[in-house]
Amino acid sequence: MRLVQVAQRAEDLDRASDFYTVLLEAEPVARFDDPGLVFFDLDGVRLVLDRNAPSALIYLHVDNVHEAIERLAGVAEVVTRPHVIFTHDGEALGPPRHEEWHAFIRDTEGNLVGLVAFQRV
């Protein structure tokens, strides 16, 4: 079994689409104004911005949490600055000998979004 799709609440599709285009550094792959859906491809998993979806807490992998926060300056509210969650010894939850960095932002629709990066120690 694998994850196919995650829906995220988006009251304003244009505003949310613009935000996620900057965050993901990718354009949407599809848009349906009626019923109000915008799709992004996240390496085979669809992120759908949906007017009728509840808010979801999603975690997105980024290459560098600090750079992602800088790129989103003035566009996203930073809720939690970048910080190390833990260091991976084995590969059960991430690459061995890497620190896992997290930061949390609030998107234009008020949804909390986690940013995750792995940095070799």
N, C-alpha and C positions, 0 to 999 in steps of 0.2 A: 504494500500500500504506500502511496506517496501523496503529499499535499498537492492539490491542483489549483486552488483559488483561495484568496483571502479578500474579504470585502471590508472597505473602510468608509465610514460616513463622510459625505461631502455635500453640504448644503448648496454651495456654489461651485458647480462643475468647472467653470472657467478658472476661477481662483485656485481651486484645489489642483486642477490639471497643471496649471502654471507652476505651482509649488512643487509638485512631485516630479515635474520635468527637470527642475533645477536640482532637487535632492537626488534623484536617480540618475541624472545626467543621461536621460533617454526620453524620447518622445513617446506619447501614447501609441498603442498599436491599433486601437479601435475606439470609436465613440458612438453612442446611441443616445441622442437627446431625449427621445421618448423610449424608454422609461427613465432616463437619467443615469447613464453608465459611461465610465471612461476606463479603459483597460491599459495596463502596463504589463510587459513581460519581464519577470524576474527570474531569468534562467530557467524557463519552463513552468514557473508558477505564476499564475495571473494575480495581479493586484488590481482589484476593481474598485474604483471610486463610485459610490452608489448613494444617491439621495435618500434612499429608504433603509440603508444599513445602519446598524448600531455602531457606536464607536468601538474600535478594536485596538488593543495594545499590540503593535507589531514591532519587531526588532529587525533592523536592516543592516546587513554587513556593508561596511565601507572600508576602503583601504587605510584611511587615517581619520580617526575621530576628530582630531584638532582641525585638520583641513576642511572636513565636512562642516564643522561649526562655523569656520571662517567664511566658507562659500555661502552659507545660509544667513549671514549677518544681515539684520534688517528685514529678513523675510520670515524667520522663525523665532519664537520665544525659546530661549535656552532655559530649561527647567533644572537640569543637573549638568554641571560642567564635566568634561572628560575626566574619568578616574579609572583606576585599575580595580577590577572585581576580584580576580585571582590569577595565579600563574598555573598553567596546565603542566602537570608532571607526565601524565599519560595522554592517550589520544581519545579517551572516551567522550569528552565534551569539546575538544578543540585540539589544535596542533600542539604536540609536546614542546616544552621549553619556550612557550609563548605566553606573554601577559594578555589577558582579555580586558580590553578597555571598553567602557560604556559611557554614553552621554544620553541625555533625554531632552527632546525638544517638543514643542507643541506646534502642530501644523496650522495652516490658515483656517482650518475648520474646528480647531479646539481639541483635536485628537492628540494623545500622547504617543510619541514615536521614539523607540530606542535605537540608538546607533551603536554598532558593535564593530570593533577592530581587533585584530590579533597582531601583536608585535613581539618579535623574537627578543629573548632576554640574553 
